[in-house]
Amino acid sequence: MEQFLVFSPIEIILAGATTFLFLMVLLYLLIVFTRPRRFLKKQNGTDEEKKQLPVSVIIYACGQTESLRDNLPAFLSQDYPDYEVIVANDGSDSDSDELLRTIEQSESRLYHTNIPDETRYLSRKKLALTLAVKAAKHEILLFTEADCAPASEHWISEMCGDYDDKTSLVLGFSRYSSGKGFFNKLVAYDNLLNAVRQFASAIKHKTYAGNGRNLSYRKSLFFKHKGYYQSLNLHAGADDLFVNEASTRENTRIMLHADSFTEYHDMEAVTFKDIKIGRMATEKYYRGVSLTFHRFFTFLGVLLFPAVAVLTLVIGLFGNWMISIWAGLLLVIRFVVKAILLHRNARLFGQKPHTFWLIIFDWYHPLYDFYLHLYHQSKKKNDYTFIINDKY
């Protein structure tokens, strides 16, 4: 028994380092990954009467005729007294234009704007959204995209019902309805992880990004910040950079009620890659350190801590195997805690948990992001509007 209580200096150092890193990672998970759930419980405990201010719903579309055909009826049948729907049509796609004109004949609340297909040397998406904002009749704007559908007929009411004199921006969630196959589950995992981080920061009044698939802000806020003026040189940034620039501690609200969500599905691999790279092009312009904070603990949790723990485990096998058991136990606990918290967040956000896939995504997702960062470094020139026209 005495031999198990004797440790070499290197074993003590490794065991101490493993324990310290484990506690840091565990604390991060227990605080950050539980924050959305705690916030929702508090939000559900308030009985604020929903306001019903006039709203302009703006839907960005880019050659998505079938998505518009499938999803527009849900937007046009919202249980809300005063709203309009504006489709910001990116390009003169004849099929989309014809479909929209046909629906407009029977739906007085539907309008659409077009930008010429030959438009170059600027962000087509930002131009399309700017034209739609200028065409909007109402002060409250609610943004989404053509491949999304509202989670319920109360979507507008939930997303825009809590505006007051201080509120100028509302962050919503867009869940991914994953299908079969590895890639679809990867998109769902990426979507969930990003949402947890973004909402956890926003709840503490440290908002660093938003999602254009479900986002609301005042028209006056848009013009106060000169629209997308700060990021005109970039194709991307219509949602995250604008939110990062315009959000303050006082003017931003978060909506996590299930009726406030939008939903999208069947994303193509090329589209997902483009979206990820577009976000990488804008992240370096974020104000604040919230994203850096999350990345630091991701590095600790999926790389540094496991590496030190495995080293401790191996050293213990050739010395005192008690530290091998200890290191292995901490690895298991960290994985189980993260799996439980992600499972609960998936339920909270209405996504299929795919908890079993965490065994793979826990290490594959950071590696995939690292690969995209390397790929982005070789394609940086594509980020800028004055060099090449690329649709994000």
N, C-alpha and C positions, 0 to 999 in steps of 0.2 A: 504493500500500500504506500509506503514511503516514497518509492520510486515515482509514483504518479503525482506526488506533491513537489517534486523537484523539477524545476524548469531552467533551461539555459537562458542566458540574456537575450539571444535572438528570438527564442520562443516567447518570452515575456513581451518583447517589443512588438512582435507580429500579432500576438493575441490582443494586446492593448490597442494596436492600430485597427484591427478588425472590429473590436468592440466599439471604439470611438466612431468609426465610419458608419457602422450599423446604426448606432443611436442617432447620428445626424440624418441618415436616410429615413429611418423610422419616424423621427419627429417631423420631417418634411411631409411624408405621406399622411400621417395622422392629422396634421394641421391643414395642408393644402387640399388634399383629396377628399376631405370631409366638409370643406367650407361650403360648396354649393348646396349640399343636402341640409346643412344647418341653416343656411340662408333661406331656403325654400320653406322650411318649417316656420321660420319667423315670418316670412311673407304670407303664408297661408293663415297665420294667426291674426292678420289685420283685415278688417272689414271695410276698406276704403270703397266708397261708391265710385264705380267706373264712369268717367266722363265720356261723352260721345261727340268730340270735336270733329269737324269735317276733315277728311283724310284723302290724300292723293296717293294711291298705290302705284309704284313704278316698277315695272317688270322688265329686266334687261333680257333681250333675246338676240341670238346671233345664229341665223340659219337653223332655227329649231322649230320648224313648222309643226311636227308631230307632237312635240312637248307642249306647244301652245294649244294645239287642238285638245290634248288630254287634260291640261291643267287649268286653262282659262275658266271653264265653267265653275270650278270651285272658288276662284277669286271673284267671279261675278255674282255669286250667290251667297255672299257673306251676310250674316245677321247683323247689319249695321245700317243706320238710317241715312247717312250722308257721306258718300265716298265716290271717287272716280278711279278708274284703272287706266293707266297709261303704259303702253308697251313701247319701250325704247328699242326700236328695231335697228340693229347694227348692220347696215348695208341694205341695198335695194333687192333683197331676196324676193323674187316674184311670188313664190308660193306663200311665204309668210304674209306678204303684203296683201295678196288676194284673200287669204283666210281672214285677216284682220278686218279688211273692208267688208267682207260678207257678214261677220259677226256684228260689226258696228251698226249695220242696218237694223238690227233687232235689239241691240244693247246700247241705250243712250249714254250709259256711264263709261263706255269703252272708247279710248282714243289711242292713236299710235303716232310715233314720230319716226322718221327715217333719216339716215345719213348716207350720202353717196358711197357706193362701193369702191370708187376710185380714190377715196380720201387717203392721204399718206402723211407721214412724218408727224404724227401725233397719236395719242392713245384713242383708238376708235371707241372703246368702251366709255372712256371719260367724256368724249364728245357726245355720244348717244345719251348718256345719263344727264349731262348738262342741258341738252335740248329738252329732255323730258322734265327736268326740274323747272326750267323756264316756262314750259307749257302748263305746269301744274297750277290749278286754281286755288289750292288750299295751302295753309301754313304747315300743317303736319304732313310729312312725307314718310312713306313706308316702302322700303326697298326689298325686292327679292329677284329671283331669276326664273327664266322660262322652264327650266327643268325641275322646278320646285312646285310643291302643292301645299296649301295650308293644312295644318293638322286638324282643324275643325272650322266650323262656320263662325266661331267666335274669335278667330285669329286677329282680326283688326281690333276688336274690342279689347282683347288682352294686351296686345302690343302697344296700343295708343290710348288706353283708358286711364293711365296714371299720369298723364302730362299735367304739370302745374306751372306756376310762374317761374320756378327755378329749373325745371327740366327742359333740356334742349336735345337730348340724345338718349335713345333706348336701345340696348343690346339684346338681341334675341338669339335663339338657338335653331340651327337647321340640322336635323338628324339624318343619318344615312341609312336607308333601308337596304341592308346588304343582302346580296343573293348568294348563289353557290360559287365556290371557287376561292382560291387563296387570295387573289387580288382584291375581290370585293370585301373580304374580311379585313384586309390590310387598310383599305380606305375607311372602313368603319372604325377600326382601332385608331387610326390617325385623326379622324374627325372627333372621336370621343376624347382623346388625350388633349388635343388642342383646345377643345371646349372647356374641359376641367381647368386647364391652366389659365385661359383667358378670363373665365368667370371668377375663378379664385382671386385673381389680381383685381378685377373690376369691383368685386365685393368690398375689397379693402381700399377702394378709391385710388387704385393704381392701374387704371385701364391702359392697355398698350395696343389693343387691336380690336376689330370687330369683323363680323362676317356679313358680306353683302347679300347673302341669301336670306337674311332676316335681320333687318336693321332699320331703325327709324330715327329721323331727326327733323328739326325745324328747317323750313326753307330759309328763314332769316339767318340761321347758323351757317348754312351753305354759302350764302352771299357775304356774310361777315368775314368768312375765311377765304373769300374770292374763289369759291369752288375748289377745284383741284390745282390751284395756281402753284402751290408749293411742290407739286410732284409732276408738273407738266412734262418734264424731261424723261419721265418713266412711263412705260406702258402700264405697269401694275400700280396698285395703291389706291384705287377708287374707294375701297372700303377700309382697309387696315390703316393706311397712312392718314386718311381723313379723320378717322376716329382717334388715332394717336395724337393728331394735331389739335382737334377740336374738343376732346374730352377734358373735363376738369373734375375736381372732387365734388362740386356742387351740382353740375348740370347733367350728370349721367345716371340713368337707372338701368337695372337688370331685370329681365323677365324670364322666369323659369317655370311658369305654369304650363302644363302640358298642352293647353289650347293655344298657347302663344307660339308653338313651334311651326316650322315648315319642314318638309321632307323631300329628299331627292334620292335617286337610286340609279343603278346601271351606268355608273361612270366609266368611261373608256380610259384605258391605261395612259394613252397619249394626253388626254385632257387632265388627268390627275397629275401627271408629271409636269405639265405646263403650269398648272396652278401652284404646285409646290415651288417650282423654280421662280415663278412670278413673285411669290411671297418672300423667297430668299433675296430677291433683288431689292425689296423694300425694307426688310428687317433692320438693315444697318442704319436706317434713318429714324428709327424709333426713338422717341424721347424716353427718359427713365431707364431703370435697370431691371424691370420686372422680367422681361424675356431672358436676360442674362442670368438672373436668379434661378429661373426654372431650368435653364440649360446647365448651370453649374451642378444642380442637384441631380439632373439626369446623368451627367458625367459621373457623379459619385455613385449613383445607384446602379447603373448598368455597366460601368467599366471599372472604376477605381476600387470600390468596395468588393465586388466579386473577384477581381484580380488579387487583392490582398488576402481575401478569405481563402481562395484556392491555394495561394502560396503558403498560407498558414496551415492549411489542411495537409499539404504535401510534406512540409517540414515536420509536422507532427507525426507523420507515418514513419519517419526515420528517427524519431526521438520520443517525445512524450505524446502518445496518441490521444491524450485527454484534450489537447488543443485542437486536434483534428475533429473530434466530436463537437467541440464548441464552435469551431468555424463552420462546420457543416450545418449545425443547428441554426446558426444565425442566417446562413444563406437560405435555408428553408423558410424560416420565419419571415424574412424580408419578402420572399416571393409570395407566400400565402397572404400576407397583409396587403400587398399590392393587388393581388388577384381579387380579394374580397372587396377592396375599396373600388376597383374598377368595375366589378360586377354591380355593386350598388349604384355607382354613377350611371352605368348603362341603363339600369332600370329607371333611374331618376329621369334620364333624358329620353327614355322610350326607345332605346336601341337594343338590338339583340346582343347579349353580353359577349358571346364567343370566348368565355373564360378559359377554356382549354387551350385556345390559340395563343394565350399569353406566354406559354412555354416557348413558342417560336418568336412572337413579336417582341418580347422583352429585349431580345438582342438584335433581331433582324431589323426592326424599325429604325433604331439609331444608325445601324450600318447603311440602310437604304438612304437615310437623310445625309449621311456622310458622303455616299456615292453621288447624290444629287448636288451637294456642295462642290465636289470636285468637278462634276460636269458643268456646273454653273460658272466656275472660274474660267473655263475655256470658252464660254459662250456669253461672257459679260456684255459684249457689245450689243447683243440683242435686247438688253434691258432698256435701251434708250430710243426715244421716238425719232431722234434726228438721224439715226443710223439705218434702222431697218423697221419696217412695219410688221409687227407680229401681234397677233390677237391674244390677249390674256383675258 
